[in-house]
Amino acid sequence: LPNMDELSREVESLAIKEDASSNETGLVYDPRMLAHVNEFSSAHPERPERVSCIWRMLEGEGFVKRCSVVESRDATKDEVLKVHSEDHFQSMEAIKDLTAEQVFQLSMRYNSIFINKESFSCALLSAGCLLELTDQVLQGKLRSGIAVIRPPGHHAGTKCCAGFCIFNNVAMATQMALNKHKLKRVLIVDWDVHHGDGTQKMFWDDKRVLFVSLHRYDNGYFYPGKPGANHTYVGGAGARGFNVNVAWNNGRMGDSEYLAAFHQVVLPVAYEFNPELVLVSCGFDAAQGDPLGGYNITPSGYAHMTHLLKGLARGRLVLALEGGYNLESISQSMCACAGALLGDLLSPVGPIAPSDVAIECISNTVLTHSKYWKSLRIHSSGEKSSGEKEESNGEEVKSKGGKG
């Protein structure tokens, strides 16, 4: 028979080990990020009030007191250069010395970008806040966290700004996790309504990173308007299957559609991948009332998605604000996510009954990726997805549908 005293000591030891990793949720924010403004159009949707309104509601609802507030910092040049080119860094650093007219002309060189003399410092602060928060999670000082930051990052490429984004915050945090903390598997979930094309390209050939994006595609006609957002783009030759796109076509998706995609695609693949860290490109422009997204996710829907991801990576989950342009809906949605991280009771979302067009989109992703992930073969009967033909270049599954 086992020695009961020895068993008791073993159980106590396991409890101590578990307690070594804090159960606290961290929050990070810095009002200096408000200095990044469009000086030529006060009506621009990516406005400073996005983060100040979120923070004010987090305070008003008591979440700031319930969480550990992380001290902000700037990203270093070395951290930025892990994902961006020297030329891109230098062109942004030089902004502070340009005239107003030169700043405007520079912004015109990029796709959907505004900049002012404070944009470079705000971009460093935005990235640094996420880096510090992620670092503390990986050190075990925190279990999870939320970064209320701007400018956003997931459209920024290695060599350029794009889509309101200057530096790719989540990509930098991912590289820190891989390089500094020696993680072998990082999951990025991007639920911004726009495809995270910058992030996808940065990790296209890296099988240490599983990139999963759920986004409005509309057959290639929704921003960023690139065929690479389609379900047929699965990763480079050395990482096929590690780029997963749930590309929504036609229709207005909401809680039912996103939660169905989570249960049928995101969670099966994520559990098979078994990440050591989960980073969320947490855009709220798929929320009800957003002027750009046109979708219908409720705060409860975002809370449920957050809760589902908590089961991965021993709860090491970090949310980084991306888009979202309705001040009320983004504030309510972020509070809902904070509540989910803290273990609050989830509000019901109603029966999960996705639309027929959403089922087709989800099925396309399942069928495309069933050759890479065993967990998806349960749903797949082996037939080809809509518009699919055999791979020809080792990087993508070619599709007849969409642009390009």
BELDA-V576169 format. One record per backbone hydrogen bond with DSSP energy under -1.0 kcal/mol. CO is the residue of the C=O (numbers start at 1). NH is the residue of the N-H. If there is no record, write none. Layout:
[[CO & NH] [CO & NH]]
This chain:
[[3 & 7] [4 & 8] [5 & 9] [6 & 10] [7 & 11] [8 & 12] [9 & 13] [10 & 14] [11 & 15] [12 & 16] [13 & 17] [14 & 18] [15 & 19] [16 & 20] [18 & 21] [24 & 143] [24 & 144] [25 & 68] [26 & 146] [27 & 70] [28 & 148] [30 & 33] [31 & 34] [32 & 35] [33 & 36] [35 & 37] [41 & 44] [45 & 47] [47 & 50] [48 & 51] [48 & 52] [49 & 53] [50 & 54] [51 & 55] [52 & 56] [53 & 57] [54 & 58] [55 & 59] [56 & 60] [57 & 61] [58 & 63] [58 & 64] [59 & 62] [62 & 66] [63 & 67] [68 & 27] [76 & 80] [77 & 81] [80 & 83] [80 & 84] [85 & 89] [86 & 90] [87 & 91] [88 & 92] [89 & 93] [90 & 94] [92 & 95] [94 & 97] [95 & 98] [99 & 103] [100 & 104] [101 & 105] [102 & 106] [103 & 107] [104 & 108] [106 & 109] [107 & 110] [111 & 163] [112 & 164] [116 & 119] [118 & 122] [119 & 123] [120 & 124] [121 & 125] [122 & 126] [123 & 127] [124 & 75] [124 & 128] [125 & 129] [126 & 130] [127 & 131] [128 & 132] [129 & 133] [130 & 134] [131 & 135] [132 & 136] [133 & 137] [134 & 138] [135 & 139] [136 & 141] [136 & 142] [137 & 140] [140 & 22] [144 & 26] [145 & 319] [146 & 28] [147 & 149] [147 & 321] [153 & 156] [154 & 198] [154 & 199] [158 & 85] [160 & 157] [162 & 165] [165 & 162] [167 & 169] [168 & 172] [169 & 173] [170 & 174] [171 & 175] [172 & 176] [173 & 177] [174 & 178] [175 & 179] [176 & 180] [176 & 181] [177 & 183] [185 & 276] [186 & 210] [187 & 279] [188 & 212] [189 & 281] [190 & 214] [193 & 216] [195 & 197] [196 & 200] [197 & 201] [198 & 202] [199 & 203] [203 & 206] [204 & 236] [206 & 209] [208 & 186] [210 & 188] [211 & 244] [212 & 190] [213 & 246] [215 & 248] [217 & 222] [218 & 221] [222 & 225] [226 & 229] [227 & 230] [230 & 233] [232 & 397] [234 & 241] [234 & 243] [236 & 239] [239 & 242] [242 & 211] [244 & 213] [246 & 215] [248 & 217] [248 & 218] [253 & 296] [254 & 258] [255 & 259] [256 & 260] [257 & 261] [258 & 262] [259 & 263] [260 & 264] [261 & 265] [261 & 266] [262 & 267] [265 & 269] [266 & 270] [267 & 271] [268 & 272] [269 & 273] [270 & 274] [277 & 187] [278 & 318] [279 & 189] [280 & 282] [280 & 320] [281 & 191] [281 & 283] [282 & 322] [284 & 287] [286 & 297] [287 & 290] [290 & 294] [297 & 288] [298 & 302] [299 & 303] [300 & 304] [301 & 305] [302 & 306] [303 & 307] [304 & 308] [305 & 309] [306 & 310] [309 & 312] [312 & 315] [313 & 316] [315 & 317] [316 & 278] [317 & 145] [318 & 280] [319 & 147] [320 & 282] [323 & 284] [326 & 330] [327 & 331] [328 & 332] [329 & 333] [330 & 334] [331 & 335] [332 & 336] [333 & 337] [334 & 338] [335 & 339] [336 & 340] [337 & 341] [338 & 342] [339 & 344] [340 & 343] [351 & 353] [355 & 359] [356 & 360] [357 & 361] [358 & 362] [359 & 363] [360 & 364] [361 & 365] [362 & 366] [363 & 367] [364 & 368] [365 & 369] [366 & 370] [369 & 372] [369 & 373] [373 & 376] [374 & 377] [385 & 388] [387 & 400] [398 & 389]]
